[in-house]
Amino acid sequence: MKRAFLARLNQWIVFAIFTVVTTAIVLAFVILINYLRKEEIKRIDLLTSAIKFQQDVAAPDPEVQDLLFMITTSNTTIPVIILDRDQRPMFHRNIKPEIEKDAEALTQLALNMGRNYPPIELKFPDDNNQFVYYDNSRLLNNLRYSPYLLGLFIFSYLIFSYWFLRTVKKTDEGFLWAGLAKETAHQIGTPLSSMIGWIEIMRMENPQSQEAAEIEKDVNRLRTISERFSKIGSVPELNDLNLSETVEQNFEYLKKRISTKIVFSLSLPEHEILIAHNRILMSWVLENIVKNAVDAMKGEGKLDVTLYEKGKNILIDFKDTGCGLSSRQIASVFKPGYSTKKRGWGLGLSLAKRVVNEYHRGDIRVAQSEPGSGSTFRVILKRK
């Protein structure tokens, strides 16, 4: 528990550090963009002042004239258009070649610029005022969207990381369960061989021994269980078999070995229901659902099993008179490790769901349940 807590704490620390660093990067971009915007506005103000000075002074000193020319031509990035009071272009710089040759296009572009930044008015004594329109440089426009692109990239990275870690975790868990299941099957196989030998000895002493016959049934059942575990992690062979036979065989076996206080009821269609399934694995599913229902009824109640067809689906309903499930329990009942019992690992229903989902392309769900009114578990198999 302590190691798990420390591992989770480390994950949160890494996530917190990543969040802080990401936020700092985004803020740095925002600050940089604001700084560049202010600097460009300053350059426009300087350019405007230089143009006005040139208009006010008829013949400035050569050095001043050179300085004004340098200021005017130093702007190589910020688009600028100057219109007179009649909205005729007087000056432009850093405008696309296809636009600068068209006076109407220049005027329209200037008015569009005015929607982003108010034009700067140049006042002259003759009242022939001019208006300086400008916009962001291409660099600033590109940087303006950088925080959003960075945020989108980081969000996508987080989603991918989450998906990748969950996939790796599920893969590791799958290999772990497969290995554990196969080892369990191997371990069961050794005493099974010995038990089969003892049954033969008992029959040699008493060929009509009823005890030997009953033990043989249980040994066969153990052999079936061993085969179930050995198939976990492997692709099972699915055959078109009569599902009614599969259900009935398991029903009869479990009925004799479960509390006599449970009233069993089995309803099967009169005709065969042929569907591709693995009889060994499907018997595991049925057994787990039945035992779960018996536990929910605390060994006393009624269990109705119904096999029927609905459209292209074949359904098996298990209706019990147990304690029922709350909505929260329904959401967790198929999760590995979840159990309402003090004993047990909570793996039966999760493994049953995995067998139906992954191997038979079907589903198991809680069709109906209310606390105190029992539950109905439903197995859904689809015809091809």
C-alpha positions as CSV (number, residue, x, y, z in Angstrom):
1,M,0.0,0.0,0.0
2,K,2.8,2.4,0.9
3,R,4.6,1.7,-2.4
4,A,1.4,2.3,-4.4
5,F,0.9,5.5,-2.5
6,L,4.5,6.7,-3.2
7,A,4.1,5.7,-6.9
8,R,0.9,7.7,-7.2
9,L,2.5,10.6,-5.3
10,N,5.4,10.6,-7.8
11,Q,2.9,10.6,-10.7
12,W,1.2,13.7,-9.3
13,I,4.5,15.5,-8.7
14,V,5.6,14.9,-12.3
15,F,2.2,16.0,-13.5
16,A,2.4,19.2,-11.3
17,I,5.9,20.0,-12.6
18,F,4.8,19.5,-16.2
19,T,1.8,21.7,-15.6
20,V,3.9,24.5,-14.1
21,V,6.5,24.3,-16.9
22,T,3.7,24.3,-19.5
23,T,2.0,27.3,-17.9
24,A,5.3,29.2,-17.7
25,I,6.0,28.6,-21.4
26,V,2.6,29.8,-22.4
27,L,2.9,32.9,-20.2
28,A,6.4,33.6,-21.7
29,F,4.9,33.5,-25.2
30,V,2.1,35.9,-24.1
31,I,4.6,38.3,-22.5
32,L,6.8,38.2,-25.6
33,I,3.9,38.9,-27.9
34,N,2.8,41.9,-25.8
35,Y,6.3,43.2,-25.7
36,L,6.7,42.9,-29.5
37,R,3.3,44.6,-30.0
38,K,4.4,47.6,-27.9
39,E,7.7,47.8,-29.7
40,E,5.9,47.9,-33.1
41,I,3.6,50.6,-31.9
42,K,6.6,52.6,-30.8
43,R,8.2,52.2,-34.2
44,I,5.0,53.4,-35.9
45,D,4.9,56.4,-33.6
46,L,8.5,57.2,-34.5
47,L,7.8,56.7,-38.2
48,T,4.7,59.0,-37.9
49,S,6.7,61.7,-36.2
50,A,9.4,61.5,-38.9
51,I,6.9,61.8,-41.7
52,K,5.2,64.8,-40.0
53,F,8.6,66.5,-39.4
54,Q,9.4,66.1,-43.1
55,Q,6.1,67.7,-44.0
56,D,6.5,70.6,-41.5
57,V,10.1,71.5,-42.3
58,A,10.6,72.6,-45.9
59,A,14.4,72.1,-46.1
60,P,15.8,70.3,-43.0
61,D,19.6,69.9,-42.5
62,P,21.2,67.1,-44.5
63,E,22.0,65.2,-41.4
64,V,18.4,65.5,-40.2
65,Q,17.2,64.5,-43.6
66,D,19.4,61.4,-43.6
67,L,18.1,60.5,-40.2
68,L,14.5,61.0,-41.3
69,F,15.1,58.8,-44.4
70,M,16.7,56.1,-42.3
71,I,13.8,56.1,-39.9
72,T,11.3,55.9,-42.8
73,T,13.1,53.1,-44.5
74,S,14.1,51.1,-41.4
75,N,10.6,49.6,-41.2
76,T,10.9,46.4,-43.2
77,T,8.2,44.3,-41.5
78,I,5.3,46.5,-40.3
79,P,2.6,47.1,-43.0
80,V,1.8,50.9,-43.2
81,I,-0.6,52.9,-45.4
82,I,-1.1,56.6,-45.2
83,L,-4.4,58.0,-46.6
84,D,-5.4,61.7,-47.0
85,R,-8.6,63.0,-45.7
86,D,-10.3,61.9,-48.9
87,Q,-9.0,58.3,-48.3
88,R,-6.6,58.4,-51.2
89,P,-3.3,56.5,-50.7
90,M,-0.3,58.9,-50.1
91,F,2.3,56.4,-48.9
92,H,2.6,52.7,-48.2
93,R,5.3,50.3,-47.1
94,N,5.6,46.5,-46.7
95,I,2.4,45.8,-48.7
96,K,2.0,42.8,-51.0
97,P,3.0,43.7,-54.6
98,E,-0.4,42.7,-56.0
99,I,-2.1,45.2,-53.7
100,E,0.3,48.2,-53.8
101,K,-0.4,48.8,-57.5
102,D,-4.2,49.1,-56.9
103,A,-5.3,52.4,-55.2
104,E,-8.8,51.0,-54.3
105,A,-7.3,47.8,-52.8
106,L,-4.8,49.9,-50.8
107,T,-7.6,52.0,-49.4
108,Q,-9.7,49.0,-48.5
109,L,-6.7,47.3,-46.8
110,A,-6.0,50.5,-44.8
111,L,-9.6,50.6,-43.6
112,N,-9.4,47.0,-42.6
113,M,-6.2,47.8,-40.7
114,G,-8.2,50.5,-38.9
115,R,-10.4,47.8,-37.3
116,N,-7.5,46.4,-35.4
117,Y,-5.6,49.6,-34.5
118,P,-7.1,53.1,-34.6
119,P,-5.3,55.2,-37.3
120,I,-2.8,57.9,-36.2
121,E,-3.9,61.4,-37.5
122,L,-1.2,63.7,-38.8
123,K,-2.4,67.3,-38.5
124,F,-1.1,70.0,-40.8
125,P,-1.6,73.8,-40.9
126,D,-3.5,73.6,-44.3
127,D,-6.0,71.1,-42.7
128,N,-5.0,68.5,-45.3
129,N,-4.6,66.0,-42.5
130,Q,-3.4,62.5,-43.2
131,F,-4.1,59.2,-41.4
132,V,-1.5,56.5,-40.7
133,Y,-2.9,52.9,-40.8
134,Y,-0.8,50.0,-39.7
135,D,-1.1,46.4,-38.6
136,N,0.9,43.7,-37.0
137,S,4.0,42.4,-38.7
138,R,3.9,38.9,-40.1
139,L,6.1,37.7,-37.3
140,L,3.8,39.1,-34.7
141,N,0.8,37.6,-36.4
142,N,2.4,34.2,-36.4
143,L,3.5,34.4,-32.8
144,R,0.0,35.5,-31.8
145,Y,-1.3,32.0,-32.5
146,S,1.7,30.3,-30.9
147,P,0.2,29.9,-27.4
148,Y,-2.9,28.3,-28.8
149,L,-0.9,25.9,-31.0
150,L,1.3,25.1,-28.1
151,G,-1.7,24.5,-25.8
152,L,-3.2,22.3,-28.5
153,F,0.1,20.4,-28.8
154,I,0.4,19.9,-25.1
155,F,-3.2,18.8,-24.8
156,S,-2.8,16.3,-27.6
157,Y,0.4,15.1,-26.0
158,L,-1.3,14.6,-22.6
159,I,-4.2,12.7,-24.3
160,F,-1.7,10.5,-26.2
161,S,0.4,9.9,-23.0
162,Y,-2.8,8.9,-21.1
163,W,-3.9,6.5,-23.9
164,F,-0.4,5.1,-24.2
165,L,0.1,4.5,-20.5
166,R,-3.4,2.9,-20.2
167,T,-2.6,0.7,-23.2
168,V,0.7,-0.4,-21.8
169,K,-0.9,-1.0,-18.4
170,K,-3.7,-3.1,-19.9
171,T,-1.1,-5.0,-22.1
172,D,1.0,-5.8,-19.0
173,E,-2.0,-6.8,-17.0
174,G,-3.1,-9.1,-19.9
175,F,0.3,-10.8,-20.1
176,L,0.3,-11.1,-16.3
177,W,-3.2,-12.7,-16.1
178,A,-2.4,-15.0,-19.1
179,G,0.8,-16.2,-17.5
180,L,-0.9,-16.7,-14.1
181,A,-3.8,-18.6,-15.8
182,K,-1.5,-20.9,-17.7
183,E,0.6,-21.6,-14.7
184,T,-2.6,-22.4,-12.7
185,A,-3.7,-24.8,-15.4
186,H,-0.2,-26.5,-15.3
187,Q,-0.4,-26.9,-11.5
188,I,-3.9,-28.3,-11.6
189,G,-2.9,-30.9,-14.2
190,T,-0.4,-32.7,-12.0
191,P,-2.8,-33.7,-9.1
192,L,-5.5,-34.4,-11.8
193,S,-3.5,-37.2,-13.3
194,S,-3.0,-38.7,-9.9
195,M,-6.7,-38.5,-9.0
196,I,-7.6,-40.2,-12.3
197,G,-5.3,-43.1,-11.3
198,W,-6.9,-43.4,-7.9
199,I,-10.4,-43.6,-9.5
200,E,-9.2,-46.5,-11.7
201,I,-7.9,-48.3,-8.5
202,M,-11.3,-47.7,-6.8
203,R,-13.1,-49.2,-9.8
204,M,-10.8,-52.2,-9.8
205,E,-11.9,-53.0,-6.3
206,N,-15.6,-52.1,-6.9
207,P,-16.6,-51.6,-10.6
208,Q,-20.1,-50.4,-9.5
209,S,-18.7,-47.8,-7.0
210,Q,-21.1,-44.8,-6.9
211,E,-18.4,-42.8,-5.1
212,A,-16.0,-43.4,-8.0
213,A,-18.6,-42.2,-10.4
214,E,-19.2,-38.9,-8.5
215,I,-15.5,-38.3,-8.0
216,E,-15.0,-38.8,-11.8
217,K,-17.6,-36.1,-12.5
218,D,-15.7,-33.7,-10.3
219,V,-12.4,-34.7,-11.9
220,N,-13.8,-34.0,-15.3
221,R,-15.0,-30.7,-14.0
222,L,-11.5,-29.9,-12.8
223,R,-10.2,-30.9,-16.2
224,T,-12.6,-28.5,-17.8
225,I,-11.4,-25.7,-15.4
226,S,-7.8,-26.5,-16.2
227,E,-8.6,-26.2,-20.0
228,R,-10.3,-22.9,-19.3
229,F,-7.2,-21.4,-17.7
230,S,-4.9,-22.8,-20.4
231,K,-6.9,-21.0,-23.0
232,I,-6.5,-17.6,-21.4
233,G,-4.2,-15.5,-23.6
234,S,-4.7,-17.7,-26.6
235,V,-7.1,-17.4,-29.5
236,P,-9.9,-20.0,-28.7
237,E,-11.5,-22.1,-31.3
238,L,-15.1,-21.2,-31.9
239,N,-17.4,-23.8,-33.3
240,D,-21.1,-23.7,-34.4
241,L,-22.6,-25.6,-31.5
242,N,-26.0,-25.7,-29.9
243,L,-26.0,-23.1,-27.2
244,S,-29.0,-24.7,-25.5
245,E,-26.9,-27.8,-24.8
246,T,-24.1,-25.7,-23.4
247,V,-26.4,-23.9,-21.1
248,E,-28.3,-27.0,-20.0
249,Q,-25.2,-29.1,-19.3
250,N,-23.8,-26.4,-17.0
251,F,-27.2,-25.7,-15.4
252,E,-27.6,-29.4,-14.4
253,Y,-24.1,-29.7,-13.1
254,L,-24.4,-26.5,-10.9
255,K,-27.9,-27.3,-9.8
256,K,-26.7,-30.5,-8.0
257,R,-23.7,-28.7,-6.3
258,I,-25.3,-25.5,-5.1
259,S,-27.5,-25.0,-2.0
260,T,-30.9,-26.9,-2.1
261,K,-32.5,-23.7,-0.8
262,I,-32.0,-22.2,-4.3
263,V,-35.0,-22.8,-6.6
264,F,-33.6,-23.2,-10.1
265,S,-35.6,-22.6,-13.3
266,L,-34.3,-23.1,-16.8
267,S,-36.2,-21.9,-19.9
268,L,-34.9,-23.0,-23.3
269,P,-36.4,-22.7,-26.8
270,E,-37.7,-25.8,-28.5
271,H,-35.4,-25.5,-31.5
272,E,-31.6,-25.6,-31.6
273,I,-29.7,-22.3,-31.3
274,L,-26.5,-22.8,-33.3
275,I,-23.9,-20.1,-32.8
276,A,-20.1,-20.0,-32.9
277,H,-18.8,-20.3,-29.3
278,N,-16.2,-22.1,-27.3
279,R,-18.1,-24.5,-25.0
280,I,-15.4,-24.6,-22.3
281,L,-15.0,-20.9,-22.0
282,M,-18.8,-20.2,-22.3
283,S,-19.4,-22.7,-19.4
284,W,-17.0,-20.6,-17.4
285,V,-19.0,-17.5,-18.1
286,L,-22.3,-19.2,-17.1
287,E,-20.8,-20.7,-13.9
288,N,-19.5,-17.3,-12.8
289,I,-22.8,-15.6,-13.3
290,V,-24.7,-18.3,-11.5
291,K,-22.3,-18.3,-8.5
292,N,-22.5,-14.5,-8.4
293,A,-26.3,-14.8,-8.3
294,V,-26.2,-17.5,-5.5
295,D,-23.9,-15.3,-3.4
296,A,-26.2,-12.3,-3.9
297,M,-29.1,-14.4,-2.6
298,K,-26.9,-15.7,0.4
299,G,-27.7,-19.3,-0.6
300,E,-31.5,-18.9,-0.5
301,G,-33.8,-17.7,-3.2
302,K,-34.9,-18.2,-6.8
303,L,-32.8,-18.1,-10.0
304,D,-34.4,-18.1,-13.4
305,V,-32.2,-18.7,-16.5
306,T,-33.8,-17.9,-19.8
307,L,-32.2,-18.5,-23.3
308,Y,-34.0,-16.7,-26.2
309,E,-33.5,-14.9,-29.5
310,K,-34.2,-11.2,-30.2
311,G,-33.5,-10.1,-33.7
312,K,-30.0,-11.0,-34.7
313,N,-29.0,-11.4,-31.0
314,I,-29.1,-14.4,-28.7
315,L,-29.7,-13.5,-25.1
316,I,-29.3,-15.4,-21.8
317,D,-30.9,-13.8,-18.8
318,F,-30.0,-14.7,-15.2
319,K,-32.7,-13.3,-12.9
320,D,-32.1,-13.7,-9.2
321,T,-34.0,-12.6,-6.0
322,G,-30.8,-11.4,-4.3
323,C,-30.0,-8.1,-2.6
324,G,-29.8,-6.1,-5.9
325,L,-27.3,-3.5,-6.9
326,S,-27.1,0.3,-6.7
327,S,-26.2,2.4,-9.7
328,R,-22.7,2.8,-8.3
329,Q,-22.3,-1.0,-7.9
330,I,-23.6,-1.6,-11.4
331,A,-20.9,0.7,-12.8
332,S,-18.2,-1.2,-11.0
333,V,-19.5,-4.8,-10.9
334,F,-17.4,-5.9,-13.9
335,K,-14.2,-4.2,-12.8
336,P,-11.3,-6.5,-11.8
337,G,-11.0,-6.7,-8.0
338,Y,-14.5,-5.4,-7.3
339,S,-16.4,-7.6,-4.8
340,T,-19.1,-7.1,-2.2
341,K,-18.0,-10.2,-0.4
342,K,-15.4,-10.4,2.4
343,R,-13.7,-13.3,0.7
344,G,-12.8,-13.7,-3.0
345,W,-10.7,-11.7,-5.4
346,G,-13.5,-10.1,-7.4
347,L,-12.3,-11.6,-10.7
348,G,-15.2,-13.9,-11.7
349,L,-17.4,-11.4,-13.5
350,S,-14.5,-9.4,-14.9
351,L,-13.0,-12.5,-16.5
352,A,-16.5,-13.6,-17.7
353,K,-17.0,-10.2,-19.4
354,R,-13.5,-10.5,-21.0
355,V,-14.3,-14.0,-22.4
356,V,-17.6,-12.7,-23.9
357,N,-16.2,-9.4,-25.2
358,E,-12.9,-10.4,-26.6
359,Y,-13.4,-14.0,-27.6
360,H,-17.1,-14.1,-28.6
361,R,-17.6,-10.4,-29.7
362,G,-20.6,-10.2,-27.4
363,D,-21.4,-8.4,-24.1
364,I,-22.4,-8.9,-20.5
365,R,-24.4,-6.3,-18.7
366,V,-26.8,-5.7,-15.8
367,A,-30.1,-5.6,-17.6
368,Q,-32.1,-4.6,-14.5
369,S,-31.4,-4.3,-10.8
370,E,-32.7,-2.5,-7.7
371,P,-31.4,-2.7,-4.1
372,G,-33.5,-5.3,-2.3
373,S,-35.3,-6.5,-5.5
374,G,-32.8,-8.7,-7.2
375,S,-30.9,-8.4,-10.4
376,T,-30.9,-9.6,-14.0
377,F,-27.6,-10.2,-15.7
378,R,-27.7,-10.6,-19.5
379,V,-25.3,-12.3,-21.8
380,I,-25.6,-11.0,-25.4
381,L,-24.2,-13.0,-28.3
382,K,-24.4,-11.8,-31.9
383,R,-24.9,-13.9,-35.0
384,K,-22.6,-13.3,-37.9
